[in-house]
Amino acid sequence: RDIKMAGKRTLGLCLHIAVALCVLGVASGQFFVNLGDKTKGTGTDVAGAGGAGSGVDKAADAGVAQQGDQQAQLQEDWTAFVKWFRSNGGIISSKLTVKVRNGRQGVYFKERMRRGETIVSFPRNLRIDEKTAMKGKAGHIFQRLKNDKCYPDLMVILHIVHESSLGKDSFWFPYFKLLRKSYNNIMSLTEPQMKTLLRRPGCENTYNLGVMMRRTFNNFYEWYKKNCEPWAPPEFQFTRDDLLWGFNTLVTCGWGDQSGNGDKSMIPFSDVPQHRRESAQKATNRGFISAAKEYQAGEELTFDYGLLNDAVLAYYGQPTPDCRGLKR
């Protein structure tokens, strides 16, 4: 999976470690499911090789059909997102589209784009952060949370989870449809898998980062249970899994503020392009992105987020060969 930006940090207690920007993607990591734990990760099973040839053919045909349906749904969601984005003051090039290639989702150019042309410009009102939480219908709840000294990142997580629970009634619905519903990152590992990871050569930093992530989430969850759940209205009664989804979403899609202090916001589209080391485009949260070079039709738009491979492995479940840092 692909990454997020330089300047971004892990949440809460580990907010001083740079993190990656998750791209809306469909490919799940394959590293963590091979750590020796007897329980295989979701989606790792393959069709049995002992069946009749016709059965294999049918399975292959079904897979192709499923990919076609997935691509069609992705295009529908992308069209709805672009319409929503533009209707709320955003600018996004009509030369862009989203595709799934080799099991991974990415942003591609439909036609040539010259250097300096505008790729995207996202207005302040489309950022998901503490300010938009305060201005929403649940603003009084977030004001109380702020008065109670809630972690700033936990406020954004609660904002994300609450808006997601509203479905089509949420202003952010077209954007949330592009977000992942589950994550295969270090937060999903069992304790035996964590111990196996620690024994893997070169994975000590990844393990330590995972420990900090878990500690941070547990602190967030305990704060919510103690200081929010007792008085929160029904629409703010969330399960641990609800908050874990919000945590992982902010870890992989969040941007730090200008001081680099924490994952304070989410910026629609900026978390869509894939990561590639030394890409011409550098990740930014400044609201405007122009083409840093000339792009050809069919070329993928990627960002360089400057992330170490340990962070790639921890947040996305697989090492990325072209990332800075360790090569696994």
N, C-alpha and C positions, 0 to 999 in steps of 0.2 A: 504494500500500500504506500501511498505517497504522502508527501509531507507538507508540513506547514511552515512556518516562517521563522526567520531569525528574529530574535527579540521576544519571542513568545516564551512563556514559562509555565512550569507545572503549577497545579493548583495549591492553594492554602499553604501548608507548611513547606511544600517543595516548589513553591512558585518562583524560585530563583534558578530553575534549570530550563534551558531552552527546549521548546517542544515543536512538534510538527503540525502541519496543517493537513487535515484529512480531506481527502477528496471524496466526493460522492462516488463510491465505487462498488463494484460487485465482486471483485476478487477477494477471497479470504486468504489469510496467511497460512502457509503450509509448514512453517518451521515449528511452531509450538505444539502441533499435534503429533510430533515425532520425538517426544522427549522421554519415551519409555513408560509413560503411564498407561495402564491397561484400558482406560476409558478413552476412546477415540473422540476427537472433536467433531462437532456437527459439520456435516457436509464433506466428510473425508472418505466416506464409503464409495466404492466404485462397483459397477455392474459385475456380477460373477462371470468368470471366463468359462465356466463349465456348461453353460446352457447351450441350447440349440442355436444354430447360426441365425435363424429367423428371429429368435428372441433378441439377439444382439443387434440385428438390423433395426428392429422395431424400437429398441432403446435408443439407438443412434438417431433414428428419425424423430423420436419424441424429443430428444435433446435439441435437435436443430429447430424443431417447431417452438420449443420453449424459448430458445435464444431469439427467434423471430418475434415472438410475443413480447419478450423482454425489451427488445430494441424498439418495438412499436410503442410500448408503454413509456419508455424513456423519452422518445421523441415527443409524445403527448405531454409528458410532465415538463419537458424542457420548453416547449412552446408556451405552456401556461405560465411557467416561471418568467420567461422573457416578457410576456405581456404584462404580468404583475410588476415586474421590475421597472419597465418603462413607464407604466401608468402612475408610478409613484416617484417619478423624477429621475430615475436611473437612466444611464446611457449604456447600451451594449451593442456591439457590432453585429450586423446581420450576416457577417461573413463567418460566424461561428456556429458550430453545432456540437452535439455530444454523440459519441458512439461507444460501443463496446467492441474492443479488438483484443483477441487472445485472452479473453476472460477478465479484462480490466477496462474500466470506464474512463474516458478522457474527453478533452475538449479539442476539436479539430477545426481547421480552416476549410471552408467550402470553396473559397477562391483566394486568389493572391491578395495579400495585404502588404502595403508599402510601409517601410520604416517610418515611425512617427504617427501613423494613423491611430485613432482612439480604439482601444480594445474594450474598455469598460470604465465607467465613472459611476461610483455609487454614492448617493447622497447620505447625509448624516441621519435622516429619519429612517433609513433602512437598516441601521445597525441594531443588533439585539444586545442590549446592555442594561445597566442599572437605570439609566435615564429613561429608556423606553418602557421599562417595567413600571417605573413611577408614574408615567403618563397613561398607562393602560387602565382598563376597567378594574383591575385588582391593585391599583396604585396604593390604596389605603393599607393593604396587607404588607406590601413591600416597604411602606413608610414605617410600619411598626417593626418589621424585621430590621430595618436600618437603625431604628432607635434602640433595638435590643442588641446592637453590635454584631449583627450577622456577618459572617465572612462575605466579602464582596463577591467572590466567585460563586459561593453558594447561592447568593441572591440571583445571579445570572442562571445558574443551574435550575433553580426553582421556576424562574421565568420561562426557560426553555421547556421544561416538563409540563408546566401548566398550559402554555400555549399549544403544545403538541396534543395535550389531552382534549382540547377544544375541537380538534378536527377541522372541518370546513368553516367553522365559526371563527377560527383564528385568522387574524390579519396575515400571519406568516405562513398560512397553509401551503401556498405554491412553493415556497422555499423548503418547508419541512418535508414535503413529498420527495425531495431530492436527497434528504439525509438518510443515512443508514439506520436500520431498525435494530441491528445488533452488531457487536464488535468481537473480533477474535484476537484480542490483545492480551497483554500480560495480566490484566485484571481477571481474566477467565481461567487462569491456570489453577490447578489443584495444588495443594501443599507438596505432594510427591513430585509434581512437575516442576515446581519452584526449586526444590532441592536438586533435581536433575539438571536444571538450567544452571545452577550455581557450580555444578561440577563440570560443565562444558567449558573447554578452553576458550578464553577470551570473552566469556559472558558474565564476568563478575560485575562489571558496571551496569549491564542490563538488569541483572538481578537486584542490585542496590537501588536502581531507579524504580523498579517494580515494587520494592518494599516501601519506598517513600510514597509512591502513588497509592498503595493500599492504605498506608497510615493516614494519608491526607483524606481519602474518601471516608474512612472510618470516623475521622474527626468531624467531617461534614455531617455524616449520617447521625452520629450521636448528638451533635448540636441540634439538628432538626428534630429528633425524637424528644429531646429535653425542652427545647425552647420554642418550637413552632407547632408540633403536632397536637399538644394539649389544647390549644385554643383555636387552631386553624379551622376554617369552614370546610365542608365536605370536599369542595373542589380543590383543596390544598392538602388532602390526605393522600400521601403517596407511599408506595411500597419501597423497599430497599432497591428492588430491580428498577423501578421508575427512576430513582435518583442516580443509580449506577449508569443507566442509559444517558441521563443528562450529563453526568460527570465525564463519561467517555466522549460524548459529543463535544463538550467544551474543550477537553484535552486535545482532541484531534482537529477541531474546527475553530478554536478560539484564537483571538489576537490580543496581545498585550497593549496597554496604552502607550503613549509616546515615551513615557519614562521606562517602558519595558517591565512594569510592575504588575505581573499577573495576567490571567486570561480574562480580561474584563469585558470582551465583546465578541460577537459573531457578525461577520460581514458577508451577506449573500453574494455568491459567485466567487469570491476570493478563495474559497475552499474547494472549488471545483477542479481546476487544472491539476494535473499530476506533477510530481516532483522529479526533477532531473538535475544532477550536479552540473554546475557550470552552464546551466541554461542561460540563454541571452536575457531572459526575463527574470528579474529578481523579485522575490516576494515583498509586498509592501501593504501597509494598512492605511495609506494616505488618501485613498479614495479615488485615485485616477491612475489608470495603467494605459500606456501607449506602446505600440510595437517597437521593440528594441532592435529589430532587424527586419528584413523583408521575409515574409512567410509565403510559401507556395501552397496551392490547393492540395488538401490531403495531409498536410503537415500538422503535427500535434502541438498544441500550446502547452508548454510546461514552465514551471517556476523553479528557481533555485532557492530553497529554503535554508540552505546552509546547515542542515542537521547532521549530527553524528549518527553513525549506524546503530549505536546503542539505543538511541531514541526511536529510530525507525522500528527496530525490533520490539521494543517495549510497547509502543503505541499502536503498531499495526500488525504485529505478530509474525513478521518476516523481515529478514535483512534485505537491504537493497544494494546490489553490487556497486552502483555508481555513487553511493552516498559517501560523504567524507567520513573518515574514521576506519573502524575495523572492516576488513573484508572477510566474510565468513563463507 
